Amino acid sequence: MKKTLFAGAALLAFTLAAPGLAETAARHDGAIVLAQAAPAAEEPAKTRRSKKKKEAASKREPTASQMAARERQRKCAAEWKEAKAAGKTGGLKWPKYWSQCNARLKGNSA
């Protein structure tokens, strides 16, 4: 009897802690315990504000340096594909190749 009560209490605590679950069922000594979560309340205002900030941030135009970095990555990717198809990567993996190619296109010594 104590095991069933303890298991039922644990199941109830779990159900209250995880309201996203619609239904939770468990078997204990032949008895079935069924719990149903309450409908989720509306999101708190803090969450709504952070979503608006994320949406605003995703709508920003990329900076000049971001655009230049993306262009360098496209050029290096095209070179990588050609070198890999020809078997001329020199044993390099993409991250190391990208690092060297990026430095070369920036004008830095790699």
C-alpha positions in Angstrom: 0.0 0.0 0.0 2.8 2.4 0.9 4.5 1.7 -2.4 1.4 2.6 -4.3 0.9 5.8 -2.4 4.5 6.8 -2.9 4.4 6.0 -6.6 1.2 7.9 -7.0 2.6 10.9 -5.2 5.7 10.7 -7.4 3.6 10.5 -10.5 1.5 13.5 -9.4 4.6 15.6 -8.6 6.0 14.7 -12.1 2.8 15.6 -13.8 2.6 18.9 -12.1 6.3 19.6 -12.8 5.8 18.8 -16.5 2.5 20.4 -17.6 3.3 19.9 -21.3 2.3 16.2 -21.0 -1.4 15.8 -21.9 -1.8 12.5 -20.0 0.4 10.3 -17.9 -0.4 6.8 -16.9 1.4 4.2 -14.8 0.7 0.7 -13.4 1.3 -0.1 -9.7 0.4 -3.4 -8.3 -2.5 -3.9 -10.7 -3.9 -0.3 -10.1 -3.8 2.2 -12.9 -3.1 5.8 -12.0 -4.1 8.4 -14.6 -3.3 12.0 -14.3 -4.2 14.8 -16.8 -2.3 18.1 -17.0 -4.1 21.4 -16.8 -4.0 23.5 -20.0 -1.0 25.7 -20.3 -1.4 29.3 -19.3 -0.6 32.2 -21.6 3.1 32.9 -22.0 4.6 35.4 -19.5 5.3 38.9 -20.8 9.1 38.4 -20.5 9.0 35.6 -23.0 6.9 37.7 -25.5 9.5 40.5 -25.3 12.4 38.2 -25.9 10.7 36.8 -28.9 10.1 40.3 -30.3 13.8 41.0 -29.8 14.8 37.9 -31.6 12.5 38.7 -34.5 13.9 42.2 -34.7 17.4 40.9 -34.6 16.8 38.4 -37.4 15.4 41.1 -39.7 18.6 43.2 -39.5 20.7 43.6 -42.6 24.1 41.9 -42.3 27.1 44.3 -41.8 29.8 44.9 -44.4 32.2 42.6 -42.6 29.6 39.8 -42.3 28.9 40.1 -46.1 32.6 40.0 -46.8 33.1 36.9 -44.6 30.2 35.1 -46.3 31.7 35.9 -49.7 35.1 34.6 -48.7 33.4 31.4 -47.4 31.6 30.9 -50.7 34.9 31.3 -52.6 36.7 29.0 -50.3 33.9 26.4 -50.5 34.0 26.5 -54.3 37.8 26.0 -54.2 37.4 23.2 -51.6 35.0 21.3 -53.8 37.3 21.5 -56.8 40.3 20.5 -54.8 38.5 17.6 -53.1 37.2 16.3 -56.5 40.7 16.4 -57.9 42.1 14.8 -54.7 44.4 17.8 -54.1 43.4 18.8 -50.5 46.7 17.7 -49.2 45.1 15.7 -46.4 43.4 18.8 -45.0 39.9 18.7 -43.6 37.4 21.5 -44.3 38.0 23.5 -41.0 41.8 23.7 -41.6 41.3 24.4 -45.3 38.8 27.2 -44.5 41.1 28.8 -42.0 44.0 28.9 -44.5 41.9 30.0 -47.4 40.2 32.7 -45.3 43.5 34.1 -44.2 44.8 34.0 -47.8 41.7 35.9 -49.1 41.9 38.4 -46.3 45.6 39.0 -47.2 46.9 37.6 -43.9 49.7 35.0 -43.9 48.4 31.6 -42.9 
